């Protein structure tokens, strides 16, 4: 493996392996059945913490006894750690402190003549290649043997220093750009929420209401002439709790003040509630028909939009043999289980899975108003759910949902204005997201140039990298000879004693 696709290296460079430029080790995990092992003061770094250039702290700490009783080892500050397992493969950091680590992390201590930062940036440049080299099923991994044999194009020591300095100069400029983009991104999100808040409080149409005073049918009169849909099943199980979501959404009636002509309305009074179902997978003949069937994947793909096609389809037999129902165009579907908060509007007749609660509007409310209310703030909607790990909004809460309801004309005016503004916001967000992508690509381009000798100038007067590797090799042989000699002396002493 190599980080350099060029067959000819710059002057003074040489190919080597990661094993030739650093000593590699790994860690271990003390027994979790011994809680006292995790009450020490030795930082114990896990792969999920890797990523920042320097790690100066750890989420967990272990004791000296934990080191003695496990494969965990201490590594000095300046060591370079890289994740070998799972989703974090290739993430790397430089130890800013003396620390131990677990077995999923390989740790390199650079030999003299090799800069820690140079190795760190090289590992960063190879992350995609490390991921591709990962082996295994659910938890792909790379081994230390793969890392040690990984090829690197090595420049002279002085050039390593210049390369690192140039990378950091360019990355610093990119970081400033990213910081500015992040600020703009956050401001757009805040602006979006402000627009929605203004809409739900009626402030977006203050002037519109004044101009049309006396000419618009109030919500009170609207509801008086439009009959309520049939009461849903389990109507008597509806909760009596009051849970506020955002200014236009609540479980129960929050009785907060609304603009003139508006009213708090129980959703079941202005829209028919329907559930969904999944035809049995044991009957493949019930699938692949011409009836669109909305699942979570569809809602994720079309969140906040009108949906006209689905990934899966059922057929009349599938509907007839399940509790799934064919619902009309304009029905608003909200996911209510593990992925709470996806909102889509049916563009034609469709059915849904049981993961959705579906509302078919009466003439008192538009699909667009419901889509706006339920799609405005997922966190607000999740307040209605129960469950610590996977939130679910149960039917007692859905049956008691209340929304702020303006007159029909004002619903249309608000949704049209919000749509225009949010479309502009979305356009700006997309531009920023694209710049983020280009920024990441530019980082990779910088690293590619750095490790192919194109980022800084070479100096023919500098000691070549081959001399550095030769010196490392000599030192390793000397250390091996000394170690073998020490072992021989011990054996001889034992013979004399015998």
VENQUIUR-V932933 format. One line per field, one symbol per residue. psi: psi as a letter, one per 20 degrees, with the letter a starting at -180 (. if undefined). burial: I if it has 24 or more other C-alpha atoms within 12 Angstrom, else O. A space follows every 10 residues. Layout:
psi: ???
burial: ???
//
This chain:
psi: qqjoiphpqr pirqqarhhh iqpqrabroq piinhhhkka jopoprhiiq gqgpojrqhq qrrhhhghja jqqpqqqiqp qppiqbijpi pqqppirprr rrijpqppoq rpippghggg hghhijghhg ghiqqrehmq qqrhhgghip qpoprqghhg ghggggghgg hgghhgghgg ggggghhhgg gghgggghgh ijiikghghg hjpiipprhg hghhioqqrq prqkhijqqj qoopeaijpq proikqprqp irqppphiii qppqaaroqp iinhijqkbj opoprhhghg hkpjrppiqr hqqarhhggh krjqqoqrqi pppppichmp ippqppiapr rrriiqppoo qriiqqhhgg ggghihnhhg hihirqphgo qporhhghij pqqporqghh gggghggggg ghggghghgh gghhhgghgh hhghhghghg jjkjhrqqoi iqpqhhhghg gggghggghg ggghhghhhg hghhghh.
burial: OIIIOOOOII IIIIIIIIII IIIIIIIIII OOOOOOIIOO OIIIIIIIII IOIIIOIIOI IIIIOIIOOI OIIIIIIIII IIIIIIIIII IIIIIIIIII IIIIIIIIII IOIIIIIIII IIIIIIIOII IOOIOOOOOO IIIIOIIIOI IIIIIIIIII IIIIOIIIOO IOOIOOOIOO IOOOIOOIOO OIIIIIIIII IIOIIOOOIO OOOOOOOIIO OIIOOOOIOO OIOOOOOOIO OOIIIIIIII IIIIOOOIII IIIIIIIIII IIIIIIIIIO OOOOOIIOOO IIIIIIOIIO OIIIIIIIII IIIIIIIIIO OIOIIIIIII IIIIIIIOII IIIIIIIIII IIIIIIIIII IIIIIIIIII IIIIIIIIOI IIIIIOOOOO OIIIIIIIII IIIIIIIIII IIIIIOIIIO OIOOIOOOIO OIOOOIOOIO OOIIOIIIII IIIIIIOIOO OOIIIIOIIO OIOOOOOOOO OOOOOOOOOO OOOOOOOO
//
